[in-house]
Amino acid sequence: MQRENFGNRFGVLVAMAGSAIGLGNLWRFPYMVGEYGGAAFIFVYIVFFFLLCLPILISEVIIGRKSQTNAFGAFGKLAPGSPWRWVGALMVLTPVIVVSYYSVIGGWSVEYFIKACMMDFSAGHASEAEFGNMFGEFITSVWTPIICHTAYLLLTALIVVAGVKSGIERFGKIMMPLLFVIVIVIAARSATLPGSREGLEWLFKPDFSKIDASVCAAALGQGFFSLSAGFGIMLTYASYISKKENIAASSAYTAVSDLIFAIIASCAIMPAVFAFGLDPEEGPGLVFETLPYIFSMMPLGGLIAVLFFMALIVAALTSSISLYEVGVAYLMEEKHMSRKKASVLIFVVAWALGILCSLSFGPLSGMKLFGNTLFNFFDKLSANWLMPLGALLIVIFVGWRMGRADVRDEFTNGGTLKANCRVFGVIYFLIRFVAPLAILVVFISNLVM
Ligand code: PHE
């Protein structure tokens, strides 16, 4: 079977950046910054991001491009007959779990986008507590969240069915630039509100005394999540990158755009939170409870709300298509299914799991797995355990199993990319020693905390 490839460098970048930039940037990063002390968290985040997360991403990309196959097949191909193939299986399964609960939040964004269009967040509509109640009632209800989850997952499936080039790449090329424009517009609005200065200072003036072990662990975990590293995702996308591309450059551009986007997203949210005297440590409810209230209070807020929830949907979609594609690529290549059939199968599994996750906020909230509702269990299992575990196995594979010459060859396109040759030693050192150690520390801190 002829494998599809991305069309050109920009196509590769929008697909990879599209996967990286998602709810993690617009929803998770700002509330983590809020919870873990503002600028100090951002500082630690940036250091870890380049020192650890980027080498992990590069490792994953090396495996994908070298093997030119899906996440399961890749390990089998590069380490034939070894137990590494089970690592590949883990990397196919995890994204299927994640897409099911990611799609539930994607569904919430769809509902909030519709609410915004119906002017529910226009001037003086409700108090902060009422917005909180509105969100609470929505997620605990049965049907609306399930319908939204279904619609969202269907949208994801449709883009994936269209294929790598005409679905994933084309969608990204249109949507990613749009996404940046929208978030910059919102940030400009937010930063010019009276009283927003305090918020900007809080974001950019670090208080280093706030840095402790929990800040470090949270920053590293958020870095993995935000870069979509440690799953078979970037590996699968990298398998569609042509042998002529510079994968170090693509990875670095992806990381830089992901970081810039997260910071702009915080600039869009935090100054407004301060301008209205709200609590920056609100946590996961920030986007769905605090923000609607802010929109209802600010001039032009109704319009900004529509733009914001549209951005949330677009950002989430470009990530969920990457999650979805991992399973599809596996079924197509290992089980010889057509793209359509593979997409339907993944849809059914993710849809059913997603329904259970959605119900775990309401009728199924009493059903606990290790003390967590199903949604929280999936979230914790993937972000705190499977992702670091996947990341650890990936760096061990590239650093200790593949062999230096092969890794170097892939990283430098057979020695032809001079700049890559120059930085290779440093990157290889980070991959072999620094990244595995740091991931182990995160693991242990997750165990203890
Ligand atoms: N990186 C995506 C984000 O920031 C989320 C994601 C995580 C996507 C894991 C795929 C896998 O939202």
Residues whose N, C-alpha, C, O or C-beta is under 5 A from the ligand:
A	BS01	LIG	S19 A20 I21 G22 L23 G24 N25 F225 S226 L227 S228 S319 L323
